[in-house]
Amino acid sequence: MKKLVLVALMSVIALWGFGGSAFAKKPVVLRLAEIHDANYPTTIVDFEIAKLVKQRTRGRVVIEVYHSMKLGDEAAVIKKVQEGEIDLTRISIGPVTKYVPALNAFHMPYVFRDTEHLLEIINGEIGDEVLNSVEKSAFIGFGWFDGGTRNFYTKRPIRTPADIKGMRIRTVQSQLMAAMIEAMGAVAVPMPHGETYAALKSGAVDGAENSYPTYEEAGHYQLARYFLQDEHTRSPDIIIGSLKSLATKLSVEDIEIIKQAARETRWMQFKLWAEAVMKAKNKVIAAGCSVSVPTPSQRQAFIDAARPVYDAQPATIKELVNRIKEVR
């Protein structure tokens, strides 16, 4: 009997030492939703974050990246993250403003002077303050990506707000963006990103607004051949997680590991994004698209047209916008 007990004990010890532990807990598997394809700059860095988290938790936490809208469009994903059905997402801030109004300050038309100004804000005190504020809406803020500039692209050329008047323009599902487009005299058509190509093809919309990489990646340049580089917004993307889900699945230390991975990889994303913008711009020009940049007076006309959007904001947003503009 003693011999059998000894043999059993030795077997347990052998299993414990072979490959770690036969009784080790299964890793915590988290799902991260991404609307873009596997080769898009944001997706590449999503995978990099997942790699770092797996390494630094020694496999205890595994982030699986579901790209190409496999978990749904932006609006659906945000709601599922808030409710705990999806753990994480990298997403443009437009649709998130419905849940986190403070993000509207970053989404205001022409609020950032240039990319350097944007990066100064999101990497500084204001960026940290807004990122932390998402917890009030049941999210955890993990970090910022450069979302680039949003620009108009249409089926006929435009140079001023007068040219866009009456056009049906697809935009993100954001009240602020819709208000900006309406203020310029166009008809705002908020819809999920994945429906835009079909809407352009059918004639349901006359144009849309987005970044160079998305204009190229989604094939919109094939249908709306006139691109106006007006840079009406220069807003960041945000990485958010579900407070409901992650508070039960992860320790405070593991949540901090994800935050640190997002902070470290942002510079990689900034670089990849800048490269992607130039590559996409060159590709659409080579494909015969017309790319134009407004003159200073034409740009001022767009800025003036968007003024009512600023006037309609609550005092909290106006104050935050003023702080952003004061940063030099």
C-alpha positions as CSV (number, residue, x, y, z in Angstrom):
1,M,0.0,0.0,0.0
2,K,2.8,2.4,0.9
3,K,4.5,1.5,-2.3
4,L,1.4,2.5,-4.3
5,V,1.0,5.8,-2.5
6,L,4.7,6.5,-3.2
7,V,4.3,5.8,-6.9
8,A,1.2,8.0,-7.1
9,L,3.0,10.8,-5.3
10,M,6.0,10.6,-7.6
11,S,3.7,10.7,-10.6
12,V,2.1,13.9,-9.3
13,I,5.6,15.4,-8.8
14,A,6.7,14.4,-12.3
15,L,3.6,16.0,-13.8
16,W,4.1,19.2,-11.8
17,G,7.6,19.5,-13.2
18,F,6.9,18.6,-16.8
19,G,6.1,21.6,-18.8
20,G,5.1,23.8,-15.8
21,S,2.0,22.3,-14.1
22,A,-0.5,19.7,-15.0
23,F,-2.9,21.6,-12.8
24,A,-2.1,25.1,-13.9
25,K,-5.1,27.4,-14.5
26,K,-6.2,28.0,-18.0
27,P,-5.2,31.4,-19.4
28,V,-7.7,34.3,-19.3
29,V,-8.7,34.8,-22.9
30,L,-9.8,38.3,-23.9
31,R,-11.4,39.4,-27.2
32,L,-10.3,42.6,-28.9
33,A,-12.5,43.9,-31.7
34,E,-11.0,45.8,-34.6
35,I,-13.0,46.9,-37.7
36,H,-10.0,47.1,-40.1
37,D,-8.2,44.2,-41.8
38,A,-5.0,42.4,-40.6
39,N,-2.6,44.7,-42.4
40,Y,-4.0,48.0,-41.3
41,P,-1.7,50.0,-39.0
42,T,-4.0,49.9,-36.0
43,T,-4.5,46.1,-36.4
44,I,-0.8,45.5,-36.6
45,V,-0.3,47.3,-33.3
46,D,-3.3,45.5,-31.7
47,F,-1.4,42.3,-32.3
48,E,1.8,43.8,-30.9
49,I,-0.1,44.7,-27.7
50,A,-1.4,41.2,-27.5
51,K,2.1,39.8,-27.9
52,L,3.5,42.0,-25.1
53,V,0.7,41.2,-22.7
54,K,1.1,37.4,-23.3
55,Q,4.8,37.7,-22.7
56,R,4.6,39.9,-19.5
57,T,1.9,37.8,-17.9
58,R,3.7,34.6,-18.9
59,G,0.7,33.4,-20.8
60,R,-1.8,34.1,-18.0
61,V,-3.6,36.6,-20.2
62,V,-4.1,36.1,-23.9
63,I,-5.7,38.8,-26.1
64,E,-7.2,37.5,-29.3
65,V,-7.6,40.1,-32.0
66,Y,-10.8,39.9,-34.1
67,H,-10.2,42.2,-37.1
68,S,-12.2,43.0,-40.2
69,M,-15.5,43.6,-38.2
70,K,-15.7,39.9,-37.2
71,L,-17.4,41.0,-33.9
72,G,-19.6,43.7,-35.5
73,D,-19.5,47.3,-36.6
74,E,-18.3,50.2,-34.4
75,A,-21.7,51.0,-32.9
76,A,-22.4,47.4,-32.0
77,V,-19.0,46.8,-30.6
78,I,-19.0,49.8,-28.3
79,K,-22.3,48.7,-26.7
80,K,-21.0,45.1,-26.3
81,V,-17.9,46.4,-24.7
82,Q,-19.9,48.5,-22.2
83,E,-22.1,45.5,-21.4
84,G,-19.2,43.1,-21.0
85,E,-19.8,40.9,-24.0
86,I,-16.5,42.0,-25.7
87,D,-13.5,42.8,-23.6
88,L,-11.5,45.4,-25.6
89,T,-11.7,47.4,-28.8
90,R,-9.6,49.9,-30.7
91,I,-12.0,52.4,-32.1
92,S,-12.4,55.9,-33.6
93,I,-13.7,58.3,-31.0
94,G,-16.7,59.5,-33.0
95,P,-19.1,56.8,-32.1
96,V,-17.8,56.7,-28.5
97,T,-18.8,60.3,-27.9
98,K,-22.4,59.1,-27.4
99,Y,-21.2,57.4,-24.2
100,V,-18.3,59.7,-23.2
101,P,-19.2,63.3,-24.1
102,A,-15.8,64.6,-23.0
103,L,-14.4,63.0,-26.2
104,N,-16.3,65.6,-28.3
105,A,-13.5,68.1,-27.4
106,F,-11.0,65.9,-29.4
107,H,-13.5,65.6,-32.2
108,M,-14.3,69.2,-32.7
109,P,-13.7,70.5,-36.3
110,Y,-10.3,72.1,-36.8
111,V,-9.4,72.0,-33.1
112,F,-5.9,70.7,-33.6
113,R,-3.4,72.8,-35.5
114,D,-1.4,69.8,-36.8
115,T,-0.3,66.3,-35.9
116,E,2.3,67.5,-33.4
117,H,-0.3,69.4,-31.5
118,L,-2.6,66.3,-31.4
119,L,0.2,64.1,-30.1
120,E,1.2,66.7,-27.5
121,I,-2.4,66.7,-26.2
122,I,-3.0,62.9,-26.1
123,N,0.4,62.2,-24.6
124,G,0.0,64.8,-21.9
125,E,-2.1,65.8,-19.0
126,I,-5.3,66.5,-21.0
127,G,-5.0,63.1,-22.7
128,D,-4.6,61.3,-19.4
129,E,-7.5,63.2,-17.9
130,V,-9.9,62.3,-20.7
131,L,-8.7,58.7,-20.9
132,N,-9.5,58.2,-17.2
133,S,-12.9,59.8,-17.5
134,V,-14.2,56.9,-19.6
135,E,-14.6,54.9,-16.4
136,K,-17.7,56.9,-15.6
137,S,-19.3,55.2,-18.6
138,A,-18.3,51.7,-17.6
139,F,-15.1,51.6,-19.8
140,I,-11.4,51.3,-19.0
141,G,-9.2,53.6,-21.0
142,F,-6.0,51.9,-22.1
143,G,-4.5,54.3,-24.6
144,W,-4.5,56.5,-27.7
145,F,-3.6,55.9,-31.3
146,D,-3.2,58.5,-34.1
147,G,-6.5,58.4,-36.0
148,G,-5.2,60.8,-38.6
149,T,-7.2,63.5,-40.3
150,R,-10.7,63.1,-41.7
151,N,-11.3,64.7,-45.1
152,F,-14.2,64.9,-47.6
153,Y,-14.3,62.7,-50.7
154,T,-17.1,63.0,-53.2
155,K,-18.3,62.1,-56.7
156,R,-17.9,65.6,-58.0
157,P,-15.2,68.2,-57.0
158,I,-15.6,70.5,-54.1
159,R,-13.5,73.4,-52.9
160,T,-15.7,75.4,-50.5
161,P,-18.8,74.8,-48.3
162,A,-20.9,76.2,-51.2
163,D,-19.8,73.3,-53.4
164,I,-20.9,70.7,-50.8
165,K,-24.3,72.2,-50.2
166,G,-27.1,69.6,-50.6
167,M,-24.7,66.6,-51.0
168,R,-25.5,63.5,-49.0
169,I,-22.3,62.8,-47.0
170,R,-21.8,59.6,-45.0
171,T,-20.2,60.2,-41.6
172,V,-19.6,58.2,-38.4
173,Q,-22.5,57.7,-36.0
174,S,-21.7,60.9,-34.1
175,Q,-24.1,63.7,-33.4
176,L,-21.2,66.2,-33.5
177,M,-20.0,65.1,-36.9
178,A,-23.5,65.1,-38.3
179,A,-24.0,68.7,-36.9
180,M,-20.7,69.8,-38.6
181,I,-21.7,68.5,-42.0
182,E,-25.2,70.0,-41.7
183,A,-23.6,73.3,-40.7
184,M,-21.7,73.2,-43.9
185,G,-24.9,72.9,-45.9
186,A,-24.7,69.2,-46.7
187,V,-27.0,66.4,-45.6
188,A,-25.3,64.2,-43.0
189,V,-25.9,60.4,-43.4
190,P,-24.5,58.6,-40.3
191,M,-24.0,54.9,-40.9
192,P,-21.6,52.1,-40.0
193,H,-18.3,52.0,-41.8
194,G,-19.1,48.7,-43.4
195,E,-22.1,50.0,-45.2
196,T,-20.3,53.0,-46.9
197,Y,-19.0,51.3,-50.0
198,A,-22.5,50.0,-50.9
199,A,-24.0,53.4,-50.2
200,L,-21.5,55.1,-52.5
201,K,-22.1,52.5,-55.2
202,S,-25.9,52.7,-55.1
203,G,-25.9,56.5,-55.0
204,A,-27.5,56.6,-51.5
205,V,-24.7,59.0,-50.7
206,D,-22.7,61.4,-52.8
207,G,-19.6,61.2,-50.7
208,A,-18.1,60.5,-47.3
209,E,-15.4,61.7,-45.0
210,N,-12.5,59.7,-43.6
211,S,-8.7,59.3,-43.6
212,Y,-6.4,58.5,-46.6
213,P,-5.8,54.9,-45.4
214,T,-9.5,54.1,-45.0
215,Y,-10.3,55.8,-48.3
216,E,-7.9,53.5,-50.0
217,E,-8.4,50.3,-47.9
218,A,-12.2,50.3,-48.1
219,G,-12.1,50.9,-51.9
220,H,-14.0,54.2,-51.6
221,Y,-11.5,55.9,-53.9
222,Q,-13.0,53.7,-56.7
223,L,-16.4,55.4,-56.4
224,A,-15.7,58.9,-55.0
225,R,-12.8,60.1,-57.1
226,Y,-12.4,63.7,-55.7
227,F,-10.6,64.0,-52.4
228,L,-10.5,67.3,-50.6
229,Q,-7.7,67.4,-48.0
230,D,-9.4,69.8,-45.7
231,E,-8.5,68.0,-42.5
232,H,-11.7,69.0,-40.7
233,T,-10.9,66.7,-37.8
234,R,-7.6,65.4,-36.6
235,S,-8.8,63.1,-33.8
236,P,-7.2,60.2,-32.0
237,D,-8.5,56.6,-31.9
238,I,-9.0,55.1,-28.4
239,I,-8.4,51.7,-26.9
240,I,-11.1,50.9,-24.4
241,G,-12.0,47.9,-22.4
242,S,-15.1,46.7,-20.5
243,L,-15.1,47.7,-16.9
244,K,-17.7,45.0,-16.2
245,S,-15.8,42.3,-17.9
246,L,-12.2,43.1,-17.0
247,A,-12.8,43.9,-13.3
248,T,-13.9,40.2,-12.9
249,K,-11.4,38.6,-15.1
250,L,-8.1,40.4,-14.4
251,S,-6.2,41.7,-11.4
252,V,-5.3,45.4,-11.1
253,E,-1.7,44.4,-11.9
254,D,-2.8,42.7,-15.2
255,I,-4.9,45.7,-16.2
256,E,-1.9,47.9,-15.7
257,I,0.2,45.5,-17.9
258,I,-2.2,46.1,-20.7
259,K,-2.1,49.8,-20.2
260,Q,1.7,49.8,-20.2
261,A,1.7,47.7,-23.5
262,A,-0.7,50.3,-25.1
263,R,1.5,53.2,-23.9
264,E,4.7,51.6,-25.3
265,T,3.3,50.6,-28.7
266,R,1.7,54.0,-29.4
267,W,5.0,55.2,-31.0
268,M,5.0,52.2,-33.3
269,Q,1.4,53.0,-34.3
270,F,2.2,56.7,-34.9
271,K,5.1,55.7,-37.2
272,L,3.1,53.1,-39.1
273,W,0.2,55.5,-39.5
274,A,2.3,58.2,-41.0
275,E,3.7,55.7,-43.5
276,A,0.3,54.4,-44.3
277,V,-1.0,57.9,-45.0
278,M,1.7,58.5,-47.6
279,K,1.3,55.1,-49.2
280,A,-2.4,55.4,-49.5
281,K,-2.2,59.0,-50.8
282,N,0.3,57.9,-53.5
283,K,-1.9,55.0,-54.5
284,V,-5.1,56.9,-55.0
285,I,-3.3,59.6,-57.0
286,A,-1.8,56.9,-59.1
287,A,-5.3,55.4,-59.6
288,G,-6.4,58.7,-61.1
289,C,-8.1,60.3,-58.1
290,S,-8.1,64.1,-57.9
291,V,-6.5,65.3,-54.6
292,S,-6.8,69.0,-53.7
293,V,-5.8,71.1,-50.7
294,P,-7.9,74.1,-49.9
295,T,-6.3,77.5,-50.1
296,P,-6.1,79.5,-46.8
297,S,-9.3,81.4,-47.7
298,Q,-11.1,78.3,-48.7
299,R,-10.1,76.5,-45.5
300,Q,-11.2,79.5,-43.5
301,A,-14.6,79.3,-45.2
302,F,-15.0,75.7,-43.8
303,I,-13.8,76.9,-40.3
304,D,-16.4,79.7,-40.4
305,A,-19.1,77.3,-41.5
306,A,-18.4,75.0,-38.6
307,R,-18.6,77.8,-36.0
308,P,-22.2,77.0,-34.9
309,V,-20.9,73.6,-33.8
310,Y,-18.7,75.3,-31.2
311,D,-21.4,77.6,-30.1
312,A,-23.7,74.7,-29.4
313,Q,-21.3,72.9,-27.1
314,P,-21.8,72.8,-23.3
315,A,-19.5,74.9,-21.1
316,T,-17.4,71.8,-20.1
317,I,-16.5,71.1,-23.7
318,K,-15.8,74.7,-24.5
319,E,-13.4,74.9,-21.5
320,L,-11.6,71.7,-22.6
321,V,-11.3,73.1,-26.2
322,N,-9.8,76.3,-24.9
323,R,-7.2,74.3,-22.9
324,I,-6.3,72.3,-26.0
325,K,-5.9,75.5,-28.0
326,E,-3.7,77.0,-25.4
327,V,-1.1,74.2,-25.6
328,R,1.8,75.4,-27.8
